[in-house]
Amino acid sequence: MLKFLDNIRGAEEKISLKRQIINTAVIALLGITLGALSKFLDTVPVNHLPALLQYLDISNFLGRFAVWTFIALCISVFSLSSIRAAVNVFLFFAGMILSYYLYSTFIAGFFPKGYAMIWVGFTAASPFLAFICWYAKGQSRISLFISAGIIAVLFNMSFAYGVGYFRSRSLLEALTFLCGCIVMRRRSLASTAIMIAIGVVLAFALNIAMPFAFG
């Protein structure tokens, strides 16, 4: 099965065990740092933040899914194997939610259990999703449709739309979607355009089938 999947993207690359451990430790540390930073910004009064961060609504941006999905996507597709993508993304999210909720409990003084369970579920599913995402950078049709699926999810996380209206959830989320398209770009402009078109159509279909906010 793994050999079949490898043919979707190409043979998995090999690196030393020491380098694997270092890379994964850095990713976990990144998750811990960003989780604590996110909660810190969430507890600081908006008018105490620099004007640019107030304008960008950085606290709410970090409280929604798009940016974290994009970071996980980058970790996945730039990992050297599908297994390492699964491990790296899981440890990133584990570090992120650990530091976020430790900060929330012991410094901010409250623990939002319901919201935490959503992120625990997301973290539990992340290795499987990362494993699949790694194959999106291959050149097969399967890879193309995986890429389009990723674009669809990012689209619905970045934009709110319905009959008679369409808007980005924020400037930063619109930029997140654009960066996601760049990361997932295909070898040719035409293939990239096809990927995005399929992704947008799929996003609309998902929005009809599951009409709840991903933001």
N, C-alpha and C positions, 0 to 999 in steps of 0.2 A: 504493500500500500504506500509506504513512504517513498519507494523508488518511483512509483507512478506519480506521486505528488511532486517529487524532485524534477521530473520531466516537464512539469508545468512552468517552473521558473528556471531550472538548471540545477546542477549539482551544488549541494551545500558546501560552503567553504569551511576550512579547518583553521583553528588558531589554538595556541597553547592553553593548557588548563589555567595557568597563572594569569594570562591575559583575559580569559573568560571571567575569572573571579574578580579581577580588578574592574573590568568593564561593568559587570553586574553590580558591584558594590557602588560604583559611581552613579549608576542609574537609580539604585535604591536611595542613595544619599540625596539625589536630585528630588526624588519624590518626597522625602522627609522635609527637605528645605522648602519646597513649593507648598506643601501642605501647611506647614507652620506659617509661612508668609501669607497664604491665602486667608487663614483664620485671623492673623494679626490685622490685615487690611479690613477684614469684615467687622472687627471690633473697634476700629478707629473711627471716630465721627467723620462723616464725609467732609465737613468744612475744615477739618484739620489736615486733609490731604492736599498735596500740591494741586494747583489749578488744572494742570493737564490730566492728572489722574481722576479728578472730579469730572472733567468733561468726558473722559473715556468711560466713566462709570466702572472703574476697574474692579471694585468689590463685587458687584453683581455679575460681571463678566466671569470672574473666577469662581463664582458660585453656581455657574451653569455648566453643562456638559461639553460644549463644543471645544473649548480649549484643551480640556483633558483628553478628549477623544483624539484631537489632532496630535498632541504630544505622544499618546500611546501609538498612534499610527506611525509616526516618525520612528519611534523605538522599534516597532515591529518590522517595518520594511528595510531598515538599515541594520538590523541584526544579521548575523552571518548564517543563521539557520532558523528553520521554523520552530524547533524546540527551544532555541535560545530566545527567540522572539517571545514565546509563551512565558518563559522564566523571567525575562527582563521586564515585561509589561506587568506581570503579577507582582513582582517585588516593587516596581515603581508605585503601583496603586496601594499596595500594602503599606509602604512607607508613607505615602501621602495621607491616607486616611488615619493611620496611627498617630502621626504628628498633629494632624488637624484636630482630631477628637481628644487627644491628650491636652492640647492647648485649650480647647473648648472647655474641658472638664476642670482642669486644675488652674488655669489662668483666667479664662473668661467666666468660669463659674456655672456653666450649664452644659447639659448633654442632650442634644436633640435626637432622641432614640429613633423616631420614625425616619428622619432624614438619613441617619447613620445606616439604617438597615438597607436603604436604597443603594448606598455606596458600597456596603459590604457585598450585596448581591452583584453589583457591577464588577467589583474586584474578583469575586469568585468566578464570574463568567469570562473575565479578561484573558486568561491563558488560552482558552479555546478560540476566542475571537482573534487574538494576536497570531495564533498558529495559522489561521486561515488568511489573515491580512498579509502575512509574509509572502504568500504566493501571488499576491496582486501585481507584483512587479515583473512577473514573467511575461512572455509574449504570446501565450496561447489564448484561445477564445475563453477558456475558463478563467484565466487571469483577467481578461478584459471585463468579464461580468462580475468578478469579485471587486475589481476597481470601481465599476459603475455602482455596485452596491454600497461601497464606502462613500462615494460621492453623494449618493442618495441620502445616507444617514447624516453626513455633514451638512447637506443642503437643508434638511428638516431641522437640524439643530441651530442653524445660522439664520434662517428666515422664517417669518410668520406670514401666512398667506391664506386666502380663501376667496369666496365669491366677491369680487369687486375690490380686493385689497391685496397688496404685497409690500412687505417691508422687511428690512434686516432687523434682527433683534437688537443689534448695536453695530457701530462702526467696526469694533474689534472682531465681532463674529463674522461680519462680511469679509474682513481681511483673513480671518481664519479659514473660511471656505476657499478663498482665492489661493491661499498657501497650500491647502489640501489638494487643490487641482494641480498646482505646480509640482508637489511631491509625487502625485500619482500620474504625472504626464507619461504618455506613451512615446515610442520612438519617433513618431511622425506627428505633425500638427493635425492631420486628418484623423488619425487614430485617437488622438487626444480629444478632438471635437466630438467624435462618435461616443467615446467613453462618457464625456460630460452630458451629452444629449440623452444617452440611455439612463444615466444617473438621475437627471432631472425628471424624466418621465417616470422612472421607478419611484422617485421621491413623492411625486403627486399621487401615484398609486398607493404608496404606503400611508400617505396622509388621509386618503379616503378610507383605507382598510383599518387603520389605527389612528383615529383622529384625536390624539392627545399630544400635548407639547413635549418636545424633546429638550427644550431649553432649560 
